[in-house]
Amino acid sequence: MLCKSHRLKAGALCLGLGISLLTALPLAAADLEPLKITDQQRKTTAEIVSSLHKHHYRDQNIDDALSEKFLKNYLDTLDPSRSYFLKADIEEFYKHQDKFDDDFQKGELKTSFVIFDRYRERISARLEKTLKQLEDDELKYDFTENDTLNVDREKAPWPATAAEADELWRKRTKADLLNLVLADKTIDEAREVLTKRYKNQLRRMSQQTGEDAFSAVINAFTMLYDPHTNYLSPRTLENFNINMSLSLEGIGAMLQSEDEYTKVVRLIPAGPADKQGQLKPADRIVAVGQDKEGELVDVVGWRLDEVVDLIRGKKDSVVRLEVLPSKAAAGAATHVINIKRDKVKLEEQAAQKAVFELSDAEENSYKLGVIDIPTFYMDFEAYRKRDPNYKSTTRDVFNLLSELAAENVDGIIIDLRNNGGGSLHEATSLTDLFIDQGPVVQIRQTNQLISRNYRSHSKAVFRGPIVILINRLSASASEIFAGAIQDYGRGIIVGSQSFGKGSVQSLQPLQSGQLKITESKFYRVSGGSTQHKGVVPDITLPDMIDPEDVGESSYDYALPWDQIHEVKHDHYFDLAALLPAIQKSHDERIKTDPDFIFLSKQQALIDKNSDRTEISLNEKTRRTEKTDYEQQLLSIENERRKTRGLEPYKTYADISEDDIKEGDDPDKEAEAEAAAAEPKKIDPAKDPLLTEAGYILLDFIRGTNNADDVKDDTKVANF
């Protein structure tokens, strides 16, 4: 997964690829020694290949076809923007495309290390040359020319010559400088930032070890099985264990490397970043600073573990993140977010409830309950100690259901948005609160044996209408619960297609490090997998998270969706009969709802700007594009505000603090810190998606009260 920057010295090339490659090295960097391969790495390689073949859920032959896939994936991982290798390099590498399967089974790594070393050499030479240009005061960058840069190079050809590579990098450097100028830096300041960035990257190239090469090679191979199967080196394993611990002191965010950026994958519910509210999934971290006034250190091109080390810190200290927003338009300004580090506390991840009222067209009022479940948690330590008051999702929701019953709610919304999963046991037992006895999930192992041991064992606690609210970040255990509710016809699923994480991993010890390997797959009681496809909602709501950036389908080599036999299960409501009318009412509402009109127009505008494959390197053009984009966003927002009777914003800079840089505003900062100190509150008035889920639930309640073909005990709330 980690996109690393690496390469080798000319003298060593004859060991693996032949002397003919020497003619393709006009950019050779000095003093880079070939990385050493250890006997332990050879043994670990053979061990990993054997384990994948015997134990991985995906059964595939280790043959020439897999070898060719490996080489493609390896090169794409090392050089995704096709900016460092030359065409001659690639042609020479592909002469060996059929040998990696045989090599790895024998623990042979020579050829793959040569490729890795070549990349170190290419990137080091490129950085040295670019640094000389940046430090040359005589070299001027003209932002009045009408140059353009192709920013979508995943399928572009590698440069055919050194001159072609030079031209590509002239434009890349110019684009980086212009982005900094557009972010209100002078050209001298921009050159200084880039010079520091490239010097740091160059230093890291010289510090690369054989372990870095080994991790890059092996993970490029394991990813051919699925994106969740990874080799964890001893250092990576330490980070993995820390990330799995609730006592982690940091910001509560899962990060990964993508191209040269550190990208936010998801936020830990109730963690500091989640409560602070400004950092979003798919945002890219450009720089990291310590304390409120600390210098922002540019981290573009850094190793993931080094960025993580900068972000971690002591409880109550502040980390500053300079962020390039997800789907930001070309040349968009970055903004700085201050986050106070803290522990992710189990009690702050607890489910919570709220009650609100809505009225139908006949002015009949309905009281609706909301239960927000950030994660599927269980205090295993308290459980092992036989503490009768141990916390868990199911126990907390059971108590909340009793409280909602006392308030005479007509129906309940279960909010699973951004819930990345957790305990499978809790997902099963939570389902038990809403259905009678029956299977909840099927699990198929590598040997194709199917287990149906995860079942509901008791009578349902709540029998009234429910709506399950999901989004793209609802994953794993959330998908098991939502899928079971949908299959049983127990409630309506509302929102956007879920993540699609339907596989199970285990850790296997190795000669060095461990192998995280996918060993089984989840299937719904209807037979369909939650893998890749996730849970598709019955009624779709807009989602600002792009499925091309986030979700199982965004990964190469993800396990496919498939299905097995359905298992016998009950059906509670005839949703096929109820949904057409509910969908029609929903469609009519959102046609005139200001919030949904705003979301739709905003999404269309963002998509239009982010889909461009070329950007201008003309400063005036870019500033005009930026101003036009901001004015369109301002216009869309003010349309919404007028319909709500609110005062329109005068400028784009007045829009919400989520969209602009406000790190220097002490009042806003104090507000943010105060809000982050408290658990998030459920507020339907500020959440149009939750409000619309309430109206869908209202229509569901009305439909069940009028229907004759549902069980009597499911027409009203009953505890």
Beta strands, then each sheet from edge to edge (+ up, - down):
strand 1: 148-150
strand 2: 230-232
strand 3: 249-250
strand 4: 253-258
strand 5: 261-267
strand 6: 284-290
strand 7: 297-298
strand 8: 318-324
strand 9: 335-340
strand 10: 342-343
strand 11: 352-359
strand 12: 365-372
strand 13: 411-415
strand 14: 438-439
strand 15: 442-445
strand 16: 450-451
strand 17: 455-456
strand 18: 466-470
strand 19: 492-495
strand 20: 503-509
strand 21: 514-523
strand 22: 539-540
strand 23: 614-616
sheet 1: 1+ 23-
sheet 2: 2+ 21- 15+ 16-
sheet 3: 2+ 21- 20+
sheet 4: 3+ 10-
sheet 5: 4+ 5- 6+ 7-
sheet 6: 4+ 5- 6+ 8- 9+
sheet 7: 11+ 12- 13- 18- 19- 22-
sheet 8: 14+ 17-
end
